[in-house]
């Protein structure tokens, strides 16, 4: 990263070594990259929601589990969730890279800064294990299609509708209107009331459907006994 930054042409600097032009260009490029990336993500999520065959090609076969959906509504929910996560990742990358360019144009040597950040990152990593756990859990929740935006879920804390999903936090609105912010790493068990369809059947001891509770069946049996 340092070598890549060092080969970039330097803009005119003032006597203090600060390049105002370079800072403006860096910020402009960062904003442009973010806009293009969000546009591409929006197009991808739109095609996924529409059920495009583009992602069924052999080249993208590895993506299939993350894009699996039961129906159109489910595909839309999955597309919104994946789009939200991709936007979070792109936003972090753009901010970090743009910040490094800005620091370089402020005549700040980022080489020792990167070294210090690396050492500090290792130290913080031990104390930020929960944060990393939340991020990883958010990724796996999306890949495994445990739930998505619009689903009614039940956790040990709340029952409600998923309003948004991020890499770290899932926002759920409960029946009483309260908004709950759940850390993804702490969602150990979750029930999804919107995923799939289920029709319960009450079976009797012989494996047949138990109709003893049906009033119509009771009336038929009574009439048969009266006829006998």
ZAVOMAR-954235 format. One record per residue (C-alpha): residue in three letters; z, y, x. Coordinates in nm, 3 decimals. Example, Ala and Ser with C-alpha at 12.3 -4.5 7.8 and 13.67 -1.06 7.14 Angstrom:
BEGIN
+-----+---------+---------+---------+
|   r |      zz |      yy |      xx |
+-----+---------+---------+---------+
| ala |   0.780 |  -0.450 |   1.230 |
| ser |   0.714 |  -0.106 |   1.367 |
+-----+---------+---------+---------+
//
This chain:
BEGIN
+-----+---------+---------+---------+
|   r |      zz |      yy |      xx |
+-----+---------+---------+---------+
| unk |   0.000 |   0.000 |   0.000 |
| unk |   0.087 |   0.236 |   0.286 |
| unk |  -0.239 |   0.166 |   0.471 |
| unk |  -0.437 |   0.217 |   0.150 |
| unk |  -0.278 |   0.555 |   0.096 |
| unk |  -0.329 |   0.660 |   0.456 |
| unk |  -0.707 |   0.623 |   0.442 |
| unk |  -0.745 |   0.855 |   0.145 |
| unk |  -0.898 |   1.194 |   0.224 |
| unk |  -0.631 |   1.458 |   0.242 |
| unk |  -0.664 |   1.773 |   0.038 |
| unk |  -0.604 |   2.119 |   0.173 |
| unk |  -0.237 |   2.180 |   0.234 |
| unk |  -0.027 |   2.492 |   0.256 |
| unk |   0.178 |   2.575 |   0.567 |
| unk |   0.462 |   2.358 |   0.442 |
| unk |   0.232 |   2.054 |   0.433 |
| unk |   0.238 |   2.034 |   0.054 |
| unk |  -0.096 |   1.977 |  -0.119 |
| unk |  -0.093 |   2.128 |  -0.466 |
| unk |  -0.453 |   2.018 |  -0.519 |
| unk |  -0.367 |   1.663 |  -0.419 |
| unk |  -0.072 |   1.656 |  -0.659 |
| unk |  -0.288 |   1.779 |  -0.947 |
| unk |  -0.560 |   1.524 |  -0.864 |
| unk |  -0.304 |   1.242 |  -0.840 |
| unk |  -0.153 |   1.331 |  -1.176 |
| unk |  -0.497 |   1.369 |  -1.332 |
| unk |  -0.616 |   1.032 |  -1.202 |
| unk |  -0.293 |   0.869 |  -1.317 |
| unk |  -0.333 |   1.007 |  -1.669 |
| unk |  -0.701 |   0.905 |  -1.675 |
| unk |  -0.622 |   0.550 |  -1.562 |
| unk |  -0.348 |   0.524 |  -1.824 |
| unk |  -0.582 |   0.646 |  -2.100 |
| unk |  -0.858 |   0.403 |  -1.998 |
| unk |  -0.611 |   0.114 |  -1.972 |
| unk |  -0.461 |   0.184 |  -2.314 |
| unk |  -0.811 |   0.208 |  -2.463 |
| unk |  -0.908 |  -0.129 |  -2.313 |
| unk |  -0.583 |  -0.286 |  -2.436 |
| unk |  -0.646 |  -0.143 |  -2.782 |
| unk |  -0.996 |  -0.295 |  -2.787 |
| unk |  -0.866 |  -0.632 |  -2.672 |
| unk |  -0.587 |  -0.644 |  -2.930 |
| unk |  -0.834 |  -0.540 |  -3.202 |
| unk |  -1.064 |  -0.829 |  -3.113 |
| unk |  -0.773 |  -1.071 |  -3.102 |
| unk |  -0.652 |  -0.954 |  -3.443 |
| unk |  -1.003 |  -0.999 |  -3.583 |
| unk |  -1.017 |  -1.356 |  -3.456 |
| unk |  -1.298 |  -1.298 |  -3.206 |
| unk |  -1.453 |  -1.603 |  -3.039 |
| unk |  -1.453 |  -1.415 |  -2.708 |
| unk |  -1.122 |  -1.568 |  -2.602 |
| unk |  -1.234 |  -1.921 |  -2.695 |
| unk |  -1.467 |  -1.935 |  -2.396 |
| unk |  -1.380 |  -2.174 |  -2.116 |
| unk |  -1.313 |  -1.882 |  -1.879 |
| unk |  -1.026 |  -1.763 |  -2.101 |
| unk |  -0.903 |  -2.107 |  -2.204 |
| unk |  -0.576 |  -2.050 |  -2.017 |
| unk |  -0.496 |  -1.757 |  -2.248 |
| unk |  -0.525 |  -1.968 |  -2.564 |
| unk |  -0.153 |  -2.057 |  -2.606 |
| unk |  -0.058 |  -1.689 |  -2.599 |
| unk |  -0.319 |  -1.600 |  -2.862 |
| unk |  -0.265 |  -1.890 |  -3.102 |
| unk |  -0.222 |  -1.783 |  -3.465 |
| unk |  -0.191 |  -1.960 |  -3.798 |
| unk |  -0.380 |  -1.706 |  -4.006 |
| unk |  -0.516 |  -1.353 |  -3.997 |
| unk |  -0.178 |  -1.191 |  -4.062 |
| unk |  -0.023 |  -1.390 |  -3.781 |
| unk |  -0.305 |  -1.294 |  -3.544 |
| unk |  -0.247 |  -0.928 |  -3.623 |
| unk |   0.125 |  -0.963 |  -3.547 |
| unk |   0.051 |  -1.142 |  -3.220 |
| unk |  -0.205 |  -0.881 |  -3.120 |
| unk |   0.042 |  -0.598 |  -3.183 |
| unk |   0.309 |  -0.775 |  -2.979 |
| unk |   0.080 |  -0.851 |  -2.686 |
| unk |  -0.054 |  -0.495 |  -2.694 |
| unk |   0.299 |  -0.356 |  -2.683 |
| unk |   0.388 |  -0.568 |  -2.380 |
| unk |   0.065 |  -0.486 |  -2.195 |
| unk |   0.117 |  -0.114 |  -2.256 |
| unk |   0.469 |  -0.141 |  -2.111 |
| unk |   0.341 |  -0.314 |  -1.795 |
| unk |   0.053 |  -0.068 |  -1.749 |
| unk |   0.284 |   0.228 |  -1.801 |
| unk |   0.525 |   0.111 |  -1.529 |
| unk |   0.243 |   0.042 |  -1.280 |
| unk |   0.074 |   0.378 |  -1.340 |
| unk |   0.401 |   0.571 |  -1.303 |
| unk |   0.493 |   0.392 |  -0.978 |
| unk |   0.151 |   0.426 |  -0.812 |
| unk |   0.103 |   0.787 |  -0.926 |
| unk |   0.451 |   0.872 |  -0.801 |
| unk |   0.364 |   0.736 |  -0.455 |
| unk |   0.051 |   0.953 |  -0.438 |
| unk |   0.250 |   1.258 |  -0.547 |
| unk |   0.513 |   1.193 |  -0.279 |
| unk |   0.241 |   1.164 |  -0.017 |
| unk |   0.094 |   1.499 |  -0.122 |
| unk |   0.443 |   1.647 |  -0.101 |
| unk |   0.426 |   1.561 |   0.270 |
| unk |   0.692 |   1.293 |   0.232 |
| unk |   0.648 |   0.989 |   0.455 |
| unk |   0.665 |   0.701 |   0.209 |
| unk |   0.670 |   0.425 |   0.474 |
| unk |   1.045 |   0.447 |   0.542 |
| unk |   1.095 |   0.516 |   0.173 |
| unk |   0.923 |   0.189 |   0.084 |
| unk |   1.134 |   0.007 |   0.342 |
| unk |   1.451 |   0.157 |   0.199 |
| unk |   1.339 |   0.077 |  -0.153 |
| unk |   1.271 |  -0.283 |  -0.049 |
| unk |   1.618 |  -0.324 |   0.098 |
| unk |   1.775 |  -0.143 |  -0.195 |
| unk |   1.571 |  -0.357 |  -0.432 |
| unk |   1.718 |  -0.675 |  -0.288 |
| unk |   2.069 |  -0.535 |  -0.327 |
| unk |   2.002 |  -0.411 |  -0.678 |
| unk |   1.837 |  -0.742 |  -0.766 |
| unk |   2.173 |  -0.918 |  -0.751 |
| unk |   2.323 |  -0.661 |  -0.985 |
| unk |   2.016 |  -0.641 |  -1.211 |
| unk |   1.986 |  -1.010 |  -1.285 |
| unk |   2.043 |  -0.945 |  -1.655 |
| unk |   1.764 |  -0.687 |  -1.658 |
| unk |   1.524 |  -0.930 |  -1.491 |
| unk |   1.635 |  -1.198 |  -1.732 |
| unk |   1.555 |  -0.969 |  -2.026 |
| unk |   1.206 |  -0.899 |  -1.891 |
| unk |   1.128 |  -1.267 |  -1.831 |
| unk |   1.265 |  -1.362 |  -2.173 |
| unk |   1.042 |  -1.100 |  -2.336 |
| unk |   0.737 |  -1.243 |  -2.161 |
| unk |   0.816 |  -1.602 |  -2.261 |
| unk |   0.898 |  -1.503 |  -2.620 |
| unk |   0.547 |  -1.363 |  -2.646 |
| unk |   0.370 |  -1.647 |  -2.465 |
| unk |   0.549 |  -1.915 |  -2.669 |
| unk |   0.492 |  -1.724 |  -2.995 |
| unk |   0.857 |  -1.747 |  -3.098 |
| unk |   0.824 |  -1.438 |  -3.317 |
| unk |   0.621 |  -1.120 |  -3.343 |
| unk |   0.616 |  -0.777 |  -3.502 |
| unk |   0.658 |  -0.807 |  -3.879 |
| unk |   0.834 |  -1.145 |  -3.868 |
| unk |   1.163 |  -1.202 |  -4.050 |
| unk |   1.397 |  -1.358 |  -3.795 |
| unk |   1.757 |  -1.475 |  -3.793 |
| unk |   1.976 |  -1.459 |  -3.485 |
| unk |   2.348 |  -1.498 |  -3.434 |
| unk |   2.380 |  -1.120 |  -3.473 |
| unk |   2.138 |  -1.015 |  -3.746 |
| unk |   1.880 |  -1.116 |  -4.004 |
| unk |   1.592 |  -0.874 |  -4.042 |
| unk |   1.233 |  -0.771 |  -3.975 |
| unk |   1.104 |  -0.728 |  -3.619 |
| unk |   0.979 |  -0.368 |  -3.592 |
| unk |   0.891 |  -0.358 |  -3.224 |
| unk |   0.901 |  -0.574 |  -2.912 |
| unk |   0.922 |  -0.460 |  -2.553 |
| unk |   0.971 |  -0.634 |  -2.223 |
| unk |   1.347 |  -0.578 |  -2.246 |
| unk |   1.440 |  -0.491 |  -2.605 |
| unk |   1.347 |  -0.626 |  -2.948 |
| unk |   1.412 |  -0.388 |  -3.238 |
| unk |   1.508 |  -0.546 |  -3.571 |
| unk |   1.574 |  -0.374 |  -3.905 |
| unk |   1.830 |  -0.560 |  -4.117 |
| unk |   1.842 |  -0.578 |  -4.497 |
| unk |   2.087 |  -0.289 |  -4.518 |
| unk |   1.848 |  -0.061 |  -4.327 |
| unk |   2.035 |  -0.065 |  -3.995 |
| unk |   1.828 |  -0.092 |  -3.677 |
| unk |   1.947 |  -0.348 |  -3.423 |
| unk |   1.843 |  -0.342 |  -3.058 |
| unk |   1.854 |  -0.695 |  -2.918 |
| unk |   1.819 |  -0.765 |  -2.549 |
| unk |   1.562 |  -1.040 |  -2.509 |
| unk |   1.771 |  -1.228 |  -2.255 |
| unk |   2.059 |  -1.257 |  -2.502 |
| unk |   1.853 |  -1.407 |  -2.785 |
| unk |   1.958 |  -1.767 |  -2.724 |
| unk |   1.875 |  -1.906 |  -3.069 |
| unk |   1.640 |  -1.755 |  -3.324 |
| unk |   1.510 |  -1.870 |  -3.661 |
| unk |   1.170 |  -1.746 |  -3.777 |
| unk |   1.134 |  -1.727 |  -4.156 |
| unk |   0.775 |  -1.600 |  -4.143 |
| unk |   0.612 |  -1.855 |  -3.915 |
| unk |   0.426 |  -2.134 |  -4.094 |
| unk |   0.481 |  -2.271 |  -4.440 |
| unk |   0.722 |  -2.535 |  -4.565 |
| unk |   0.752 |  -2.705 |  -4.904 |
| unk |   1.081 |  -2.899 |  -4.937 |
| unk |   1.071 |  -3.244 |  -5.094 |
| unk |   1.389 |  -3.419 |  -5.212 |
| unk |   1.351 |  -3.789 |  -5.149 |
| unk |   1.555 |  -4.063 |  -5.309 |
| unk |   1.699 |  -4.372 |  -5.136 |
| unk |   1.367 |  -4.561 |  -5.167 |
| unk |   1.168 |  -4.284 |  -5.001 |
| unk |   1.014 |  -4.157 |  -5.326 |
| unk |   1.055 |  -3.809 |  -5.462 |
| unk |   1.387 |  -3.768 |  -5.639 |
| unk |   1.316 |  -3.643 |  -5.990 |
| unk |   1.658 |  -3.716 |  -6.138 |
| unk |   1.734 |  -3.346 |  -6.155 |
| unk |   1.422 |  -3.274 |  -6.362 |
| unk |   1.523 |  -3.209 |  -6.728 |
| unk |   1.186 |  -3.336 |  -6.848 |
| unk |   1.241 |  -3.672 |  -6.681 |
| unk |   1.586 |  -3.705 |  -6.842 |
| unk |   1.442 |  -3.632 |  -7.187 |
| unk |   1.169 |  -3.894 |  -7.136 |
| unk |   1.424 |  -4.157 |  -7.037 |
| unk |   1.637 |  -4.076 |  -7.345 |
| unk |   1.338 |  -4.109 |  -7.579 |
| unk |   1.243 |  -4.443 |  -7.424 |
| unk |   1.596 |  -4.580 |  -7.477 |
| unk |   1.593 |  -4.461 |  -7.838 |
| unk |   1.264 |  -4.641 |  -7.897 |
| unk |   1.403 |  -4.965 |  -7.758 |
+-----+---------+---------+---------+
//
